[in-house]
Amino acid sequence: MIKLIVTDMDGTLLNDQHEIHPDFWEIEELLNNKGIMFSVASGRQFYNLESKFDRIKDRMLFFAENGTHVVHKGKDLYVNPLNKSAALDFVRKGRELPETHLVLCGKNSAYIESKDDSFFNEINKFYKRIEKVEDLTEVDDTILKVTFCNFNGVEEHTYPHFEEYANDYKVAIAANVFIDITSITANKGNAISGIQKELNISPEETLVFGDYLNDLEMMQNAKYSYAMKNAHPEIINASKFMTNFSNNENGVLRTIEELGLLKEEYALKS
């Protein structure tokens, strides 16, 4: 019996246009009526996730900012901040890298210095609260993570500069153009494990979906761990199952249907 479904957003629940499939709302209601909690775990900001799911936000569980900020029914259940001194050191180092843009992710807002329009348009997809500031090192907020953006690809151009910190901090490649640095204990898997204990839900009662490297630990906290058909090879290797359909083919919802979690008379419209 599945009691908890946790899905990543970009490259997983959302298509490449960052859209939620129209069938989602009816499916979530059916799941909720059966006592199955639907939740999302994303590198996105909580306020962005909340706005995406505004009509059902009061019954959803949000694992935001790669598990550093967990919210349920408008209340913070868990906050795992990044040491501010370390965060500012990462900001200073990031400033020295060519073609690299920075986001300082605070609990109250995201903060940027860059005035580059293409960068702003990209991060605007993932953050609802964004403040442009003159100096990120002067920001007064609880820092959850530092994000680096490089449109040439972060695995090759950005990650090598921060690999040396991987023993003391979580350095996660979150997408082709994003790297996130958080507290060493901050990841989606640890956040999910804590909530499972709080809600008395076991890994055997948990179903998860993911596609990229910031989903790695999440796969270890569910008996039913699904890599998307379009997932990074490391996620496919770490998961017990793989979806038959990609994020652009509505893979999450179609897998939920295949697993028999919906009413027998319900069938996806597309």
ROTORVEX-268767 format. One line per 2 residues: number of its first residue (from 1); their letters; for each residue x, z, y of N, C-alpha, C. Coordinates in nm, 2 decimals, m for minus. Example, Ala and Ser with C-alpha at 12.3 -4.5 7.8 and 13.67 -1.06 7.14 Angstrom:
REM ROTORVEX-268767
1> AS> 1.32 0.78 m0.57 1.23 0.78 m0.45 1.32 0.78 m0.33  1.28 0.71 m0.22 1.37 0.71 m0.11 1.29 0.79 0.00
//
This chain:
REM ROTORVEX-268767
1> MI> 0.08 0.00 m0.12 0.00 0.00 0.00 0.09 0.00 0.12  0.08 m0.10 0.21 0.15 m0.11 0.33 0.08 m0.03 0.44
3> KL> 0.15 0.06 0.51 0.09 0.14 0.61 0.15 0.10 0.75  0.27 0.04 0.75 0.34 0.01 0.88 0.40 m0.13 0.87
5> IV> 0.37 m0.22 0.96 0.43 m0.35 0.98 0.52 m0.35 1.11  0.64 m0.38 1.10 0.73 m0.39 1.21 0.79 m0.53 1.22
7> TD> 0.77 m0.60 1.33 0.82 m0.73 1.35 0.91 m0.74 1.48  1.01 m0.82 1.46 1.09 m0.86 1.58 1.00 m0.96 1.66
9> MD> 1.04 m0.99 1.78 0.96 m1.08 1.87 1.02 m1.22 1.87  1.12 m1.24 1.94 1.18 m1.37 1.96 1.24 m1.43 1.84
11> GT> 1.20 m1.55 1.80 1.25 m1.61 1.68 1.18 m1.56 1.55  1.08 m1.47 1.57 1.01 m1.41 1.46 0.86 m1.42 1.48
13> LL> 0.80 m1.32 1.55 0.66 m1.33 1.58 0.63 m1.44 1.67  0.71 m1.46 1.78 0.69 m1.56 1.88 0.75 m1.69 1.84
15> ND> 0.68 m1.80 1.88 0.75 m1.93 1.86 0.86 m1.96 1.97  0.92 m2.07 1.96 1.03 m2.10 2.05 0.99 m2.11 2.20
17> QH> 0.86 m2.12 2.22 0.80 m2.11 2.36 0.77 m1.97 2.40  0.80 m1.87 2.32 0.78 m1.73 2.34 0.63 m1.70 2.35
19> EI> 0.55 m1.77 2.26 0.40 m1.75 2.26 0.36 m1.68 2.13  0.26 m1.60 2.15 0.19 m1.53 2.04 0.08 m1.62 1.98
21> HP> 0.08 m1.64 1.85 m0.02 m1.73 1.79 m0.16 m1.68 1.82  m0.26 m1.77 1.85 m0.39 m1.72 1.88 m0.46 m1.64 1.76
23> DF> m0.42 m1.66 1.64 m0.48 m1.59 1.53 m0.43 m1.44 1.53  m0.33 m1.41 1.60 m0.27 m1.27 1.59 m0.37 m1.16 1.62
25> WE> m0.46 m1.18 1.72 m0.54 m1.07 1.77 m0.65 m1.04 1.66  m0.70 m1.13 1.60 m0.80 m1.10 1.49 m0.73 m1.04 1.37
27> IE> m0.61 m1.09 1.34 m0.54 m1.03 1.23 m0.50 m0.89 1.25  m0.45 m0.86 1.37 m0.41 m0.72 1.40 m0.53 m0.63 1.39
29> EL> m0.65 m0.68 1.44 m0.77 m0.59 1.43 m0.81 m0.57 1.28  m0.80 m0.67 1.20 m0.82 m0.65 1.05 m0.73 m0.55 0.99
31> LN> m0.60 m0.56 1.03 m0.50 m0.47 0.98 m0.53 m0.32 1.03  m0.56 m0.31 1.15 m0.59 m0.18 1.21 m0.71 m0.12 1.14
33> NK> m0.81 m0.20 1.11 m0.93 m0.14 1.04 m0.90 m0.10 0.90  m0.79 m0.15 0.84 m0.75 m0.11 0.71 m0.65 0.01 0.71
35> GI> m0.62 0.06 0.83 m0.53 0.17 0.85 m0.38 0.13 0.85  m0.35 0.00 0.88 m0.22 m0.05 0.88 m0.17 m0.06 1.03
37> MF> m0.07 0.01 1.07 m0.02 0.00 1.20 0.07 m0.12 1.23  0.04 m0.20 1.32 0.12 m0.31 1.36 0.21 m0.27 1.48
39> SV> 0.34 m0.30 1.46 0.43 m0.26 1.57 0.54 m0.37 1.59  0.60 m0.37 1.71 0.71 m0.46 1.73 0.84 m0.39 1.77
41> AS> 0.95 m0.45 1.72 1.08 m0.39 1.75 1.16 m0.51 1.81  1.21 m0.49 1.93 1.26 m0.60 2.01 1.37 m0.55 2.10
43> GR> 1.46 m0.64 2.14 1.55 m0.61 2.25 1.49 m0.62 2.38  1.36 m0.66 2.38 1.29 m0.67 2.51 1.26 m0.53 2.57
45> QF> 1.24 m0.53 2.70 1.20 m0.41 2.77 1.06 m0.36 2.73  1.04 m0.23 2.73 0.91 m0.18 2.69 0.80 m0.24 2.78
47> YN> 0.83 m0.25 2.91 0.72 m0.29 3.00 0.68 m0.44 2.98  0.78 m0.51 2.93 0.75 m0.65 2.89 0.66 m0.65 2.77
49> LE> 0.70 m0.57 2.67 0.62 m0.57 2.54 0.48 m0.51 2.57  0.47 m0.41 2.65 0.34 m0.36 2.69 0.25 m0.46 2.75
51> SK> 0.30 m0.54 2.84 0.22 m0.64 2.90 0.18 m0.76 2.81  0.27 m0.79 2.71 0.24 m0.89 2.61 0.12 m0.85 2.52
53> FD> 0.11 m0.72 2.50 0.01 m0.67 2.41 m0.09 m0.58 2.48  m0.12 m0.61 2.60 m0.20 m0.52 2.69 m0.33 m0.48 2.63
55> RI> m0.40 m0.57 2.56 m0.53 m0.55 2.51 m0.53 m0.45 2.39  m0.42 m0.43 2.33 m0.41 m0.34 2.21 m0.30 m0.24 2.23
57> KD> m0.25 m0.22 2.35 m0.13 m0.14 2.37 m0.15 0.01 2.33  m0.28 0.05 2.34 m0.31 0.19 2.31 m0.30 0.23 2.16
59> RM> m0.29 0.13 2.07 m0.28 0.16 1.93 m0.15 0.11 1.87  m0.07 0.04 1.95 0.06 m0.01 1.90 0.17 0.08 1.91
61> LF> 0.27 0.06 1.83 0.40 0.13 1.84 0.50 0.03 1.89  0.58 0.07 1.99 0.68 m0.02 2.05 0.82 0.03 2.03
63> FA> 0.90 m0.04 1.96 1.04 m0.01 1.95 1.11 m0.11 2.05  1.14 m0.06 2.17 1.19 m0.15 2.28 1.34 m0.13 2.29
65> EN> 1.40 m0.23 2.36 1.55 m0.22 2.39 1.63 m0.19 2.26  1.60 m0.26 2.16 1.67 m0.25 2.03 1.66 m0.11 1.97
67> GT> 1.55 m0.04 1.99 1.52 0.09 1.93 1.57 0.20 2.01  1.61 0.18 2.13 1.66 0.29 2.22 1.54 0.36 2.29
69> HV> 1.42 0.29 2.29 1.31 0.34 2.37 1.18 0.32 2.28  1.13 0.42 2.22 1.01 0.41 2.14 0.89 0.47 2.20
71> VH> 0.78 0.40 2.21 0.66 0.44 2.29 0.54 0.42 2.20  0.45 0.52 2.20 0.32 0.51 2.13 0.22 0.57 2.21
73> KG> 0.11 0.50 2.24 0.00 0.54 2.32 0.04 0.59 2.46  0.14 0.52 2.51 0.18 0.55 2.65 0.28 0.66 2.66
75> KD> 0.32 0.72 2.55 0.41 0.84 2.55 0.54 0.80 2.48  0.65 0.85 2.54 0.78 0.83 2.49 0.80 0.92 2.36
77> LY> 0.82 0.86 2.25 0.85 0.93 2.13 1.00 0.95 2.11  1.08 0.87 2.16 1.22 0.87 2.14 1.29 0.79 2.24
79> VN> 1.40 0.85 2.30 1.49 0.78 2.39 1.63 0.80 2.35  1.71 0.70 2.33 1.85 0.71 2.29 1.94 0.64 2.39
81> PL> 1.98 0.71 2.49 2.05 0.65 2.60 2.20 0.62 2.57  2.25 0.53 2.65 2.40 0.50 2.64 2.47 0.58 2.75
83> NK> 2.58 0.64 2.71 2.66 0.72 2.80 2.68 0.63 2.93  2.65 0.69 3.04 2.65 0.62 3.17 2.79 0.57 3.21
85> SA> 2.89 0.66 3.19 3.03 0.63 3.22 3.07 0.51 3.14  3.04 0.51 3.01 3.08 0.39 2.93 3.00 0.27 2.97
87> AL> 2.88 0.28 3.00 2.80 0.17 3.05 2.86 0.10 3.17  2.90 0.18 3.26 2.96 0.13 3.38 3.10 0.06 3.36
89> DF> 3.17 0.12 3.26 3.30 0.05 3.22 3.27 m0.09 3.16  3.16 m0.10 3.08 3.12 m0.23 3.02 3.08 m0.33 3.13
91> VR> 3.01 m0.27 3.24 2.98 m0.36 3.35 3.10 m0.41 3.42  3.20 m0.33 3.44 3.32 m0.37 3.51 3.39 m0.48 3.43
93> KG> 3.40 m0.46 3.29 3.46 m0.55 3.21 3.39 m0.68 3.20  3.26 m0.68 3.20 3.17 m0.80 3.20 3.19 m0.88 3.32
95> RE> 3.21 m0.81 3.43 3.23 m0.89 3.56 3.35 m0.98 3.56  3.45 m0.94 3.48 3.58 m1.01 3.47 3.57 m1.14 3.38
97> LP> 3.46 m1.15 3.30 3.45 m1.26 3.21 3.38 m1.38 3.27  3.44 m1.50 3.25 3.38 m1.62 3.31 3.25 m1.66 3.26
99> ET> 3.16 m1.71 3.34 3.03 m1.76 3.30 2.94 m1.65 3.23  2.97 m1.53 3.26 2.90 m1.42 3.20 2.81 m1.34 3.30
101> HL> 2.68 m1.32 3.27 2.59 m1.25 3.35 2.55 m1.12 3.29  2.52 m1.02 3.37 2.50 m0.89 3.32 2.36 m0.84 3.35
103> VL> 2.30 m0.76 3.26 2.18 m0.68 3.28 2.21 m0.54 3.24  2.19 m0.45 3.34 2.20 m0.31 3.31 2.05 m0.26 3.28
105> CG> 2.03 m0.22 3.16 1.89 m0.19 3.11 1.86 m0.04 3.13  1.79 m0.01 3.23 1.75 0.13 3.25 1.61 0.16 3.19
107> KN> 1.58 0.29 3.18 1.45 0.33 3.13 1.34 0.29 3.22  1.36 0.28 3.35 1.26 0.25 3.45 1.26 0.11 3.49
109> SA> 1.37 0.04 3.47 1.38 m0.10 3.52 1.51 m0.16 3.46  1.51 m0.30 3.47 1.64 m0.37 3.44 1.70 m0.40 3.57
111> YI> 1.83 m0.41 3.58 1.90 m0.43 3.71 2.00 m0.54 3.69  2.01 m0.63 3.79 2.11 m0.74 3.79 2.17 m0.75 3.92
113> ES> 2.29 m0.81 3.92 2.36 m0.84 4.04 2.36 m0.99 4.07  2.36 m1.07 3.96 2.37 m1.22 3.97 2.25 m1.28 4.05
115> KD> 2.28 m1.38 4.13 2.18 m1.45 4.20 2.16 m1.59 4.14  2.21 m1.61 4.02 2.19 m1.74 3.96 2.05 m1.76 3.91
117> DS> 1.99 m1.87 3.95 1.85 m1.89 3.92 1.82 m1.91 3.77  1.91 m1.98 3.70 1.89 m2.01 3.56 1.90 m1.88 3.48
119> FF> 1.99 m1.79 3.52 2.00 m1.66 3.45 1.87 m1.58 3.48  1.83 m1.57 3.60 1.71 m1.50 3.63 1.59 m1.55 3.56
121> NE> 1.57 m1.68 3.55 1.46 m1.74 3.48 1.46 m1.71 3.33  1.59 m1.70 3.28 1.60 m1.66 3.13 1.56 m1.52 3.11
123> IN> 1.62 m1.43 3.18 1.59 m1.29 3.15 1.45 m1.25 3.20  1.39 m1.32 3.28 1.25 m1.30 3.33 1.15 m1.31 3.21
125> KF> 1.19 m1.37 3.10 1.11 m1.39 2.98 1.11 m1.25 2.90  1.21 m1.17 2.92 1.22 m1.05 2.84 1.20 m0.92 2.91
127> YK> 1.21 m0.92 3.05 1.19 m0.80 3.13 1.08 m0.82 3.23  0.99 m0.72 3.24 0.89 m0.73 3.34 0.93 m0.66 3.47
129> RI> 1.01 m0.56 3.45 1.06 m0.49 3.57 1.21 m0.52 3.59  1.24 m0.59 3.69 1.37 m0.64 3.72 1.40 m0.61 3.87
131> EK> 1.52 m0.54 3.90 1.56 m0.52 4.03 1.69 m0.59 4.06  1.70 m0.66 4.17 1.83 m0.72 4.21 1.90 m0.62 4.30
133> VE> 2.02 m0.58 4.26 2.10 m0.48 4.34 2.24 m0.54 4.37  2.30 m0.48 4.47 2.43 m0.53 4.51 2.54 m0.48 4.42
135> DL> 2.52 m0.36 4.36 2.62 m0.30 4.28 2.56 m0.22 4.16  2.58 m0.28 4.04 2.52 m0.21 3.92 2.58 m0.07 3.90
137> TE> 2.70 m0.05 3.94 2.76 0.09 3.92 2.69 0.19 4.01  2.61 0.15 4.10 2.54 0.25 4.19 2.40 0.28 4.14
139> VD> 2.35 0.22 4.03 2.22 0.24 3.98 2.19 0.38 3.93  2.08 0.44 3.97 2.04 0.57 3.93 1.93 0.56 3.83
141> DT> 1.96 0.57 3.71 1.85 0.55 3.60 1.92 0.60 3.47  1.83 0.63 3.37 1.88 0.65 3.24 1.91 0.52 3.18
143> IL> 2.04 0.49 3.14 2.08 0.36 3.09 2.06 0.36 2.93  1.99 0.25 2.89 1.96 0.23 2.75 2.06 0.14 2.69
145> KV> 2.09 0.03 2.76 2.18 m0.07 2.70 2.24 m0.15 2.82  2.35 m0.22 2.78 2.41 m0.32 2.87 2.40 m0.45 2.80
147> TF> 2.35 m0.56 2.86 2.33 m0.69 2.80 2.41 m0.79 2.87  2.48 m0.88 2.80 2.56 m0.98 2.85 2.50 m1.12 2.81
149> CN> 2.49 m1.21 2.90 2.44 m1.34 2.88 2.54 m1.45 2.91  2.56 m1.54 2.81 2.65 m1.65 2.83 2.58 m1.77 2.77
151> FN> 2.55 m1.87 2.85 2.47 m1.98 2.80 2.55 m2.08 2.71  2.68 m2.05 2.70 2.77 m2.13 2.62 2.77 m2.07 2.47
153> GV> 2.71 m1.96 2.46 2.71 m1.89 2.32 2.79 m1.77 2.32  2.73 m1.66 2.28 2.80 m1.53 2.29 2.89 m1.50 2.17
155> EE> 2.85 m1.55 2.06 2.94 m1.52 1.94 3.08 m1.56 1.96  3.10 m1.68 2.02 3.23 m1.73 2.04 3.29 m1.68 2.18
157> HT> 3.21 m1.68 2.28 3.27 m1.65 2.42 3.26 m1.51 2.47  3.17 m1.43 2.41 3.16 m1.29 2.46 3.19 m1.18 2.36
159> YP> 3.14 m1.20 2.24 3.16 m1.09 2.14 3.31 m1.06 2.12  3.40 m1.15 2.12 3.54 m1.12 2.09 3.60 m1.02 2.20
161> HF> 3.54 m1.02 2.32 3.59 m0.93 2.42 3.54 m0.78 2.40  3.44 m0.77 2.32 3.38 m0.63 2.30 3.39 m0.58 2.15
163> EE> 3.45 m0.66 2.07 3.46 m0.63 1.93 3.54 m0.50 1.91  3.63 m0.47 1.99 3.71 m0.35 1.98 3.63 m0.22 2.00
165> YA> 3.51 m0.23 2.06 3.43 m0.11 2.08 3.33 m0.09 1.97  3.33 m0.17 1.87 3.23 m0.17 1.77 3.23 m0.04 1.68
167> ND> 3.34 0.03 1.68 3.35 0.16 1.61 3.28 0.28 1.68  3.27 0.26 1.81 3.22 0.37 1.89 3.08 0.34 1.96
169> YK> 3.05 0.21 1.96 2.92 0.17 2.02 2.86 0.06 1.93  2.73 0.05 1.95 2.66 m0.06 1.87 2.67 m0.19 1.96
171> VA> 2.75 m0.28 1.91 2.76 m0.41 1.98 2.69 m0.52 1.89  2.57 m0.56 1.94 2.48 m0.64 1.86 2.46 m0.78 1.93
173> IA> 2.48 m0.88 1.85 2.45 m1.02 1.89 2.30 m1.03 1.88  2.23 m1.03 1.99 2.08 m1.03 1.98 2.02 m1.17 1.98
175> AN> 2.09 m1.27 2.02 2.04 m1.41 2.03 2.16 m1.49 2.05  2.14 m1.62 2.06 2.25 m1.72 2.08 2.32 m1.69 2.21
177> VF> 2.25 m1.64 2.31 2.31 m1.63 2.45 2.31 m1.48 2.49  2.28 m1.38 2.40 2.28 m1.24 2.45 2.35 m1.15 2.35
179> ID> 2.43 m1.06 2.41 2.49 m0.95 2.33 2.44 m0.82 2.40  2.40 m0.72 2.32 2.36 m0.59 2.37 2.46 m0.48 2.32
181> IT> 2.49 m0.39 2.41 2.57 m0.28 2.37 2.49 m0.15 2.40  2.47 m0.07 2.29 2.40 0.06 2.30 2.48 0.17 2.24
183> SI> 2.42 0.29 2.24 2.48 0.40 2.17 2.51 0.36 2.03  2.61 0.42 1.96 2.64 0.39 1.83 2.53 0.42 1.73
185> TA> 2.44 0.52 1.77 2.33 0.56 1.68 2.20 0.48 1.71  2.21 0.39 1.81 2.09 0.32 1.86 2.08 0.19 1.79
187> NK> 1.98 0.17 1.71 1.94 0.04 1.65 1.80 0.05 1.60  1.74 m0.06 1.57 1.60 m0.07 1.53 1.58 0.01 1.40
189> GN> 1.68 0.01 1.31 1.67 0.08 1.18 1.66 0.23 1.20  1.75 0.29 1.27 1.74 0.43 1.30 1.61 0.47 1.36
191> AI> 1.57 0.39 1.46 1.44 0.43 1.53 1.32 0.42 1.43  1.32 0.32 1.35 1.21 0.31 1.25 1.22 0.42 1.15
193> SG> 1.33 0.46 1.11 1.35 0.57 1.01 1.29 0.70 1.07  1.32 0.73 1.20 1.27 0.85 1.26 1.12 0.85 1.27
195> IQ> 1.06 0.74 1.30 0.92 0.73 1.31 0.85 0.74 1.18  0.92 0.68 1.08 0.86 0.69 0.94 0.85 0.84 0.90
197> KE> 0.95 0.92 0.93 0.95 1.06 0.90 0.84 1.13 0.98  0.83 1.09 1.11 0.73 1.16 1.19 0.59 1.13 1.15
199> LN> 0.56 1.01 1.10 0.43 0.96 1.07 0.40 0.97 0.92  0.50 1.02 0.84 0.49 1.04 0.70 0.46 0.91 0.63
201> IS> 0.54 0.81 0.67 0.53 0.67 0.61 0.67 0.64 0.54  0.66 0.60 0.42 0.79 0.58 0.34 0.83 0.43 0.36
203> PE> 0.96 0.40 0.33 1.01 0.27 0.33 0.93 0.18 0.23  0.88 0.24 0.12 0.80 0.16 0.03 0.66 0.12 0.09
205> ET> 0.62 0.18 0.20 0.50 0.15 0.26 0.52 0.07 0.39  0.64 0.01 0.41 0.68 m0.05 0.53 0.72 m0.20 0.50
207> LV> 0.67 m0.28 0.59 0.70 m0.43 0.59 0.76 m0.47 0.72  0.88 m0.53 0.71 0.95 m0.57 0.84 0.98 m0.72 0.84
209> FG> 0.99 m0.78 0.96 1.03 m0.92 0.97 1.14 m0.92 1.08  1.24 m1.01 1.06 1.34 m1.02 1.16 1.42 m1.16 1.14
211> DY> 1.50 m1.19 1.25 1.57 m1.32 1.24 1.71 m1.31 1.29  1.75 m1.21 1.36 1.88 m1.21 1.42 1.96 m1.08 1.40
213> LN> 2.08 m1.08 1.44 2.17 m0.97 1.40 2.14 m0.83 1.45  2.06 m0.82 1.56 2.01 m0.69 1.60 1.90 m0.64 1.51
215> DL> 1.86 m0.72 1.41 1.75 m0.68 1.32 1.82 m0.62 1.19  1.95 m0.62 1.18 2.02 m0.60 1.05 1.98 m0.46 0.99
217> EM> 1.99 m0.35 1.07 1.96 m0.22 1.02 1.82 m0.20 0.98  1.73 m0.27 1.05 1.59 m0.27 1.03 1.56 m0.31 0.88
219> MQ> 1.63 m0.40 0.83 1.61 m0.45 0.70 1.63 m0.35 0.59  1.71 m0.25 0.62 1.74 m0.14 0.53 1.64 m0.03 0.52
221> NA> 1.53 m0.04 0.60 1.44 0.07 0.61 1.30 0.03 0.56  1.29 m0.08 0.48 1.17 m0.12 0.43 1.18 m0.18 0.29
223> KY> 1.10 m0.15 0.20 1.10 m0.22 0.07 1.07 m0.36 0.08  0.98 m0.39 0.18 0.94 m0.53 0.20 1.01 m0.58 0.33
225> SY> 1.13 m0.62 0.31 1.21 m0.67 0.43 1.22 m0.83 0.42  1.17 m0.89 0.52 1.16 m1.04 0.52 1.24 m1.10 0.64
227> AM> 1.34 m1.18 0.60 1.41 m1.26 0.69 1.32 m1.39 0.72  1.32 m1.43 0.84 1.25 m1.55 0.87 1.32 m1.67 0.81
229> KN> 1.25 m1.77 0.78 1.31 m1.90 0.73 1.42 m1.95 0.82  1.40 m1.92 0.95 1.49 m1.97 1.06 1.60 m1.86 1.09
231> AH> 1.61 m1.76 1.01 1.70 m1.65 1.04 1.85 m1.68 1.03  1.93 m1.60 1.10 2.07 m1.60 1.09 2.11 m1.57 0.94
233> PE> 2.21 m1.64 0.89 2.25 m1.62 0.75 2.27 m1.47 0.71  2.33 m1.39 0.80 2.35 m1.25 0.76 2.22 m1.17 0.74
235> II> 2.12 m1.21 0.82 1.99 m1.15 0.80 1.93 m1.19 0.67  1.94 m1.31 0.64 1.89 m1.36 0.51 1.95 m1.29 0.39
237> NA> 2.08 m1.27 0.40 2.16 m1.20 0.30 2.12 m1.05 0.29  2.08 m0.99 0.40 2.05 m0.85 0.41 1.91 m0.82 0.37
239> SK> 1.82 m0.92 0.36 1.68 m0.90 0.34 1.65 m0.92 0.19  1.54 m0.86 0.15 1.50 m0.87 0.01 1.42 m1.00 m0.01
241> FM> 1.36 m1.05 0.09 1.27 m1.17 0.08 1.30 m1.26 0.20  1.25 m1.38 0.19 1.26 m1.48 0.31 1.12 m1.54 0.32
243> TN> 1.07 m1.56 0.44 0.94 m1.62 0.46 0.95 m1.77 0.42  0.84 m1.82 0.39 0.83 m1.97 0.35 0.82 m2.05 0.48
245> FS> 0.79 m1.99 0.59 0.77 m2.06 0.72 0.85 m2.00 0.83  0.89 m2.08 0.92 0.97 m2.04 1.04 0.88 m1.97 1.14
247> NN> 0.94 m1.92 1.25 0.87 m1.87 1.36 0.78 m1.97 1.43  0.82 m2.10 1.43 0.74 m2.20 1.49 0.63 m2.25 1.40
249> EN> 0.63 m2.20 1.27 0.52 m2.23 1.18 0.43 m2.11 1.15  0.44 m2.01 1.24 0.36 m1.89 1.23 0.39 m1.81 1.10
251> GV> 0.52 m1.80 1.08 0.57 m1.74 0.95 0.53 m1.59 0.93  0.53 m1.51 1.03 0.49 m1.37 1.01 0.35 m1.36 0.97
253> LR> 0.25 m1.42 1.04 0.11 m1.41 1.00 0.08 m1.47 0.87  0.15 m1.58 0.84 0.12 m1.65 0.71 0.17 m1.57 0.59
255> TI> 0.28 m1.50 0.62 0.33 m1.41 0.51 0.24 m1.29 0.49  0.19 m1.23 0.60 0.09 m1.12 0.59 m0.03 m1.17 0.51
257> EE> m0.07 m1.29 0.53 m0.18 m1.35 0.45 m0.15 m1.37 0.31  m0.03 m1.42 0.28 0.02 m1.44 0.15 0.03 m1.31 0.07
259> LG> 0.06 m1.20 0.13 0.07 m1.07 0.07 m0.06 m1.01 0.04  m0.17 m1.07 0.08 m0.30 m1.02 0.05 m0.34 m0.90 0.13
261> LL> m0.29 m0.89 0.25 m0.32 m0.77 0.34 m0.44 m0.79 0.42  m0.50 m0.91 0.42 m0.62 m0.94 0.50 m0.74 m0.94 0.41
263> KE> m0.86 m0.95 0.47 m0.98 m0.96 0.39 m0.97 m1.09 0.31  m1.03 m1.09 0.19 m1.03 m1.21 0.11 m1.09 m1.33 0.17
265> EY> m1.20 m1.30 0.25 m1.27 m1.41 0.32 m1.20 m1.46 0.44  m1.09 m1.40 0.48 m1.03 m1.44 0.61 m0.92 m1.54 0.57
267> AL> m0.91 m1.65 0.64 m0.80 m1.74 0.63 m0.75 m1.79 0.77  m0.62 m1.80 0.78 m0.57 m1.85 0.91 m0.63 m1.98 0.95
269> KS> m0.65 m1.99 1.08 m0.72 m2.11 1.13 m0.62 m2.23 1.14  m0.49 m2.19 1.15 m0.39 m2.30 1.16 m0.26 m2.25 1.11
//
